Amino acid sequence: MEKKAICITLLLIIASFFATGSKVNTLQGGWNKTYGGDEYDVLYCVKETTDGGYIAVGDTVRNNVAYAWAIKTDGNGNLQWESVDVAGSYLATYVQETNDGYIVCGWIDTGNEYNGYVWKINHEGKTEWIKEYDDVAFLYKIMPTGDGYICIGGTKIDENDYDGILMKIGYNGNVEWKKIYRYSYGWDVLRAISKIDGGYIMGGACEVNGYGDFWIIKIDDKGNMIWQKHYGGDKFDGIYARDCFESNDGGYIFGGFTHSYGEKKDVWIVKINDNGKMIWNKTYGGGGIDRLWSMDKTSAGYLLCITKNYGVYSPTADIWIVKIDENGDMLWNQTFGSKGKEDRGYYIQATSDEGYIIAARTGPTSGNTQGWLIKVKNVPPNKPQKPQGDANGKIKHEYTYTTSTIDSNDDEVYYMFDWGDNTTSQWIGPFKSGEIINASHTWKEEGTYKIRVKAKDTSGLESPWSDYTVVSMPKGVTWKLEKLPFIYLILKFFSLSFFLKL
């Protein structure tokens, strides 16, 4: 058990960007579009596809009938097709692209209980098969394997008792094996899974002393448990993000919510090592209920998809995106939403253009809601201002030069100076977008030097080089009297006369 006195770093964040009105500022080159009819529509998951577009799934209500819903768009969000073939209170929670189409999982409300299902559709959105599993209550995530698919979720034991389940199915949806995981009597459900060397790492929530904890299990390729541990306080805590990640140093990152730490209703990110020992944990949030639904790994940290002010019929609910580094420190944050609407973000994926896409819903607190995709394109920082400082100087003296640039995504920025003498600075930073920064250099030889600077953002996208600033290190004045014989003879005569008088 990893429940212990935990040092929590509370990050009280005020979002630096808020989009008002119905149009979201998607920051140079992005887009946002809504999908669905005039009843109820929501998108719970979105993935970039190999053709440069996007596949998203959720559920939609048409004529008071609930359908599992899949939509396919091009790279600009234009709808190419939608599929609503599966009717009867179905909910689609996760989608993955396969070689021959897409695989979707979720659950159905039969009226008496919930059953998990898997839905296979082709690249044109046509249903190939659907399998319902009456001994599985919920399926939160599905992953292709080399010979089928792995699904994760929960299974009902009795009215007040659920266990975690891992299910391996073939390409036709038939069950090959199942494993049940249990911590104690109560609500034990798995939501997150990731492939690691030799097996999988899984996460969810388990009931401990009447409350919930983060629940993490490491297994081998056949589902056999290697270890299980739980983490939390004296209130409800649980893993909600359906994706978890192996960190660059061999540990694991999980995300969910906490009622035990921070402001008591915050996002909670936990990092553990390969043996399950907690390395660090951090909370993110403010005074309201902030619920993490999804996270994704990028080349420079992690993206968190959070619903701010989450609650039933919350007119102030907004989508809050937070970027953190490998240590959990916040790099930037953005908020998307419309005044008077209940906007919820459910999934985020980093995209191949160094941006990201969000699956969400938007609409009034009661009445019609629509599925919502928000695409944010990352762009490099602007060309920096040319270095400002002395234009002339002396060798072996240090001189300082300033510059700044704007990053339209409001990323933090690093700078590199080219000093014109075949040397460059290291990347220095990070600095806030628009912040005036300085760097110093010493020239060792006389000459004229053209110095310049460039910037990069936290994703590694680089700006163009700045314009040059010309700096002169002139030669010092050296008198060579041998080349002026007349003056040399006069000075020599006066010097000799002076010594003769002594």
N, C-alpha and C positions, 0 to 999 in steps of 0.2 A: 504494500500500500504506500502510495506516495503522498498521502494527505499529511501535511505538516505545516509548520508556520512558513508561509510563503511571502517573500518580499515582492510586493507588487509595485511596479512603476506605473502610476496613473497619469495618463496623458489627457489633459482636459483640452479639447480642441475646439476652436471656433473656425468653421469652414471659411476658407479664403475666397471661395467663389460661389455665388448663388445665382442661378438662372431664374429670372422672374418671367411671368407670362407663360404662354403655351409653347413658346419656341425655346429650345435648349441651345445654348451656345456650345457647339461641339468643337470649337478651337481649331480653326483653319483646316478645312478639308474633310471634316467628319460629317455625319448626318444623323438624324433621328427620325424614325417613322413608326406609325402605329398600324396595327393589323387587327382584323376581326370584324364582327358584326355590330349589332345594336343591343346586345344583351350583356354577356359576360365573357371576357377573354383575358387570358394571362399566359405569359411565356416564362417557363421555369428554367430553361437551359438553352444555350446557343453555342454552336461550334463553327469555326472557320472550316470550309471545305476545300478539297484539293483543286477545285475549279475556280477558286478565288471568291466564292460566294459564302453563304452562311446557311446552316440548318438550325432551326429552333423548334422546340416542342413545349407544350403546355396543355391547357384544356380550354374548350370553347363551349358556349351554350347556344344552341340554335333551336328556336321554337320550344324552349323549356326542356330540351334534352341535352345532357352533357356529353361531350365527345372528347376523346384523346385527339390532340391537334398537333400536326406537324406542318411547318411552312419552310419553303426554300426560297432564298433570295439571291440576287446577284451581288456583286461587290459593293453596289451603291444602295442596297436595301430594297430594290425593286422586286416585287413578288413574282416568282416564276411558277410556283404551284403551291397548293395546300392540300393536305389530306385529313379527312375527318371520318375515315371509314369505321372507326371503332367507337360504337355508341353504347351508352348505358352507364353514366356516372363514372367514366374513366378519367384518370389523371395521369399525364405523362410527365415524368420528373427528370429524365436524363436521356441523352442521345449521343451516339458515337457513329462516325462514318466507318463503313467497312469497304472492302474491295468492290462489292456489288450493290451497295446501297447504304442503308442506315439501320441501326439497331436501337430500339427505344425500350425503356422500362418504366414501370409505374405501378399503380394499383387501381382496383375497381371497388366501389361501394355497392355491394349486392343487396343492401337493405338490412341484412342481418349481421354481416361481417365484411371485412376487407380481404381481398385476394390480390396477390401480386400477379403481374403479367409481363410478358415480353412481346414486342411487336416488331416484326421485320418488314421493312418497306424497301423498294428498289429506288434507283436514282431518279425515277419519274414520279415517285410518291405513291406508287401502287402497292397495296398490301400483298406480301408474299405468304406470310403466316402470322398467326397470333396464338400464343399459348398462355393459358390461365393456370395458376398454381394455387389450389385451394388450401394447401397447408403452409402457405406463405402469406403473411398479412400485408407487408409493405416491401417494395423494392425501390431503393433510392439511387442506385448507380449500377451500370453495366459496363464491362470492359471486354473487348475482343481478346482472345488468347490465340495461340497458334493452332488450336483445334476446336474452337468454339467460343464460349463466352463465360465470364464470371459475373455473378450478380450478388448484391449485398443488400441486407435489409433486416426485417424483423419477422418473427413468427409468433402467433398467439398460442399460449398454453392454456390459459383460462381468462376470465373476465379481467383480472387484475395482474396478469403475469404474461410478459412477453420476453422472448429470448432473441439474441442476435442470430442471423442466419447468413451463411455463405453457400451459394448454389452454383455448381458447374453444369452448364447445358451444352449440348452439341449444336451444330449449325442448323439443325431442324427444330431446336427448342426443347428437345427431350432431355430430361434430367439425367445426368450421369452420376453425380454424387452431391450430397448436401452435408453440411456441418453445422451443428447448433452450438452456440457459445452462450454461457450463462455466468453471470457474476453472483446474483442472488435472486431471490423471489422479488418480483416487481417488474419495472419497466427497463429492460435491457435491449437496446436496439442499436444496430450498426448503420452508419450513414456514409462513412468515408473509407476508401481503399486505394492503395497505390502498390504497383509492382516494384519489388526490390530484389536484390540478388538473393536467390534461394527461396523466394516466397513472396509474401505480401505483408504490408503493415495496414491495420484497420483501426478505425475509430468510431466512437458513437457516444452513447450515454448509458450509464448503469445506475440502478437505484441503490443508494447507500444510506441507511438510517432514515428512510423515508424521504430522502432528497436525491438529487441527481449529481453525478460526477462525470468528468471527462473519463472515457473508457477506451484504452488503447490495447490492442492485441497484436502480437507478432506471430505469424504462422509460416509453415513451409509451403511448398508448391501443392501439396495434397490437402492443405487446410488443417494440418495438425498443429496444435498450439505450442509455441516456444515459450512465450510468457504473456501475461496480461497484468495490467496495472491501472489504477484509477487515481485521479487528481481532482482536488476540489476543496471547498470549504463547507460551511454549515448551512448552505442554502442550495438552490438549484443551479447546477452548472452542467453544460453539455456541449458536445461537438455537433455543430450544425453543417459546416461546410462539407460538401460531398467529395471534395478533392483534398488530399493531404500530400505532403511532398518530402522527399529526401533532400536534406540541406547539403550545401557544398562541402561541409566537413564530416558528412556521414551520419548526421543526426536526422531527426524528423520534426516537421512543423505541422501542427494541427490548429484549427480555428473553430471557435464557437461562441457561447455566451456565458456570462457569470452573473449570478445574483449574490455571490459571496464577497467579491472584491471590487475595487474601484468605486464607482458610483452605484454599485449594487445591481445595475441593469445594463452592463456594458459588454462590449466585444472583448473576448479573451483569446490571446494567442499564446500557445505553449510550445516550447522547443524541448525535446528530449534527446538523449544520446541513444546509441544502438541497443543499450541494455535497459532503456526505459527510465533512466535517471533524468529528472528535470534539470535542464541547463539554464533556462530563463523563462519568464512568463511576463506578459504585459497586457494592460487593459487600455481600451480606447473608447472614449465616449464623453457624454456630457450629462445634463440633468435629466434627460428623458430616457426612454427605452431605446437602446441601440442594438439591433440584432444583425449579426453576421450571417449571411446566407451562402457566401461563396468566396473562394480565394484562388489565386493562380500564381504560379512562379514565373518570373521574368529573368532577363539576363542580369538584372541588378536589384533583386529583391523580390517582393511579393505584392500583389494587388489584392485589396480587400473590398468586397462588395457588401455594403451595410445599408440597412434601412434605418434611417434616423427617426426618432419619435414614433417608433413602431407601436401599433396597438389596433384594437378593433375600432373601425370608423375614426381614424385619426386624420383630420384635415391638414395637419402639419407634417405628415410623413413625407420624407424625401429620400432620394438615393444619394448615399455618401460613399465616395470612392477614396480609399486611403492607400498610399504607396509606402511600404516600409522596407528597410534594408535587412541584411542577414542577421542583424542584432535586434531587430524589432523596432528600431528608431524610425520615426515618421520622416519621410522625404517630402511628401506633398499630400494635399487632399483637395477634392473637388466635390461639389454638391450639385445635383440635378433635381429639379422639381418645379412645380407650378403652384402658385398661391391658390389655396382652396381645394386642391386636389390631393388625393391619397396616392402617392407614387411610391412604389416598392421595387427595389432591385433584388433579383433572385440569383443571378449568375453573372460571372465575369470571366472572359478569356482574353489573355494577351494575344495579339494578332501579329502576323508576319511583318507588318509595316511598323513595328515597335509601338503601335497603339493598342487599343483594347475595344471590346464590344461587350455590351450589357444586355441581358434578357430581363424584362421587367413588365410591369403593368402600370397603367395610368388611368385616372378617372376620378369622378366624385366619390365621396364617402358612401353614397348609396346610388344605385342606378348603374348605368352602362360603364364598364371598364374595358379597356383595349390592351391587347398585347403591344409591347413597346420594345423596340431595339434602338440602342444608342451606340453609335460608332464614333469613337474618338481617335483621330489620327495624330500620332506624334510627329512633330516636325523639329528640325534642328534649331538651335538658338540662332538669332539674327547675327549677321556679321558684326563683330565687336567694333567699338570706336577705336580709331588708331591710337597707339600709345601716346600719352601726354606726359611731357617732362622736358628736361634740359636738352637743348639741341647741340650744345658744345660742352666739352669737359676735358678733364685730364685723365691720363691713364692711371691705373692703380687706385682710382677713387670710385666709390660706390655711388650709383645714381638710381633713383626710384622713378618708375613710370606707372601711370594709372590707366585703367580702361573700364568698360562696362558693356553689357549687352542685355537684351531682353529675350527671354524664352517664352514663346506664346502659349506653351502648355503650363507655364509657371513652374517648370522643373528647376531644381537647383543646378548650378552651372559650375564647370571647371574650366580653367584657362591654362594655355601653354604659350610662352613667349619664345619667339625666334629672335636671338640677339644679333644676328647678322655676322657673327664671327665664327660660324660653324658650330655654335652651341645653342641649345634650347633649354628652357626650364623644364622641370617635371610638370605634370598636371597638378595645378594647385587648386585647392577648394575642398569642399563645395561652398559656393556662395549663393545668395538669393538672387533671383532674376532681377536685373536692374541695379544691383548693388555695385558701387564703385570700389574696385579692388586695386591693389598695387603689388608690384614685384620689383626687385632690385637686381642690379648687375654691375660687374666691374670689368672694364676692358683692359687688356694687358698690353696691347700694342697700339701705336698711333694709326689713325686711318679714319675713313668715313664708313659708317655702318647704317644699313637699312634694317630697322627693327619692325616686327609685326607680331600679332597675337591672334589666336583662334580659341574657340570655346567648344565644349561638348556638354550634353545634358546627362542625366543620370542613367539613361538608356544607352549611352555611348554614341549618339548621333552628333556629328561634328559640324560646326559652322564653317563658312569660308574664312580664309585668312583676312585679317583687317588690311586697310591701306597701310603703306609704309610710313614710318617716321624716320627722317634722316638725322643721324647723330654723328658729330665730328669730334674726334679726339686728336687735336692738332699737335704737331711736334713742338717741344719746348724750344726757346731761342738759345742757340749756342754760338758764341763769338769765336771765330777762328782767325786770330789776328795775323797769323802767318800769311793769310790771303789778302791783307791790307798792309803792305810793307811800309808805306809812309807813316801811318798812325803807329805802327809797331815800332819804328825807329824813334819817333818822338817820345813815346812812353818809355822806351828803353833808356833814352838819354836822361829824361827827368828822374827815372829811378836810380841811375848811376850817380847823378849829381847829388841826390839826396843822401846816398850812402857815403859819398866822399866828404860831406859836411859833418858827418858824425865823428 
